């Protein structure tokens, strides 16, 4: 399972093409998480990423050092499904998405990710699975991290 985690001062997601109105997910301080599932991913991968993301100590302490986790700053998660994280661009110019999990099991593991994150006492907002979305964010720092449950960067 892969995630791009961006520390944000605010973020929101709207479903493209819907009438102007409230976003489907909106947070203040916290993390925007772009989340993708691969064909080999399991609930163990999902729990690993939830644990890693919720525990990331990348918010500044009073001395300005990145030392505090999400809960310590009252932060929230905005989680957006992103199958394109499994796009393989090594050959040609059109990405191959053969490594991405099929939509039905991917949606199920995405929903379990949301449930698991909420069970950790974190406020969680979400995008809408399998829709074209517009994501707006203010990256704080900027701080952007790539996580993969199968390999180390």
N, C-alpha and C positions, 0 to 999 in steps of 0.2 A: 504494500500500500504506500502511496506517495502523497506528500503534502508540501505545499508551499505556504509558509507561515509568515505573515507580515504583521509587524507590530503597528497598530494604528491608533490615531487619536479619535477617529470615527470611520465608520464604513456602513454602506447600505447596498442592498441588492433589490432591483426591480425586475419584473418580468417584462421583457421587451414586447412592444406591441399592445400592451394593456393600457387602458386609459390612465391619464395622469392621476396619481393618487398616492396612497401610502405604499412605502416599500414592503416587500414580503419579508425582509429581514433588515434590522438596523441595530447598530451598537455604537456606543461611545468608545472609550478606551478599551483596548484589548487586542485580539488577534483576528485578522481575516485569514481563514484557512481554506485554501483551494485543495480539495481532496479527491484523489483518484484511486480506484481499485484495479488491481491487475488480475489476470486469470488464475494465478496461483495463490492469491491472498485468502487468508482465513480470519476467523475472529481473534486469533492470537495476534496477528498483524494489526488488526483494528485496535485491540486493547493496548498494544505497545505504543501506537501513535497517540492515542488518547492520553496515556500516562506521560509520554514525552512532552506533548504539547502543553498539557495542563501544568506540568512541572517546570517548563522552561523559565529560567531565571534571567530574563532579558529586560526587565523594567528597572529604571534607576532607583537606587536607594537614596537616602538623604545626602550622601557624599557624591552622588552622580554616577556611581558604578552600576553596571548592569548586574543586579544581585537579587531582584525580587521576582516572584512568580505571579501569575495571573490573579490568584485569589488574594494575594497580599496587597494588590493595588485596586481591588474591586473591579477587575476587568471582566470582559465577556468574550465569547467566541461568536463569530459569524462564519458558518461553514457552508461552502458552496461546492457542489459536485463539479468535478473537472476531469472528464475522461481523457482530455487531450494531454494530461500529464504523462500518459503512456504512448504518446505519439513518437514513433521512431523515424527520425529524419536522416539517418545515415546513408540511405540510398535514394537517389533521385531528388525531386523537389516536392513531392506530395507525401506527407507523413503517412506511415502505416500505423493503424490502431489495433493490430492483431493482438497486442499484449494487454489491451484493456479488457476488463471483465464485461461479460454480456449485461445488457441493461437491467434485467430483472434481478439477478443476484447482486448486481452492483447497487441497485436502489435499496435492497434489503440490508446490505452491510453498511451503507451510508446511514440508514435509519438507526441501525444498532450503534454506530459511532455517535450519533446525536444523543441517543438514550444513555450510553456509557458516559459521555461527557457531562450530561446533566446529573447523573448519579454521583459525580464527584463534587457536586455543589456549585458548579459553574453555570452562569447564565448563558444560554445557548440560543442563538437565532440561526436561521437556515435559509438557503435559497430554495428554489423549487426544482426538483429533479427532472431531467429530460426536457428542460425548456431553455429557450434562448434568454439570457439574462444580461442586464446592464449592471455592472458592479462599479460602485464609486467608493473611493477610499482616500484617506489622508495617511500616508505611510509616515510613521513617527520614527525619525532617526536619519535616514531610513534604516530599518532593521528588517531584513528578509532572510529567511532560513529555508533550506530544502531538507526534507526528511524522507527517508525511504526505509520501510521496515525490513527490506531484504538486503540492503547494502549500506556501507558507511561512506560518507563523503570525505 
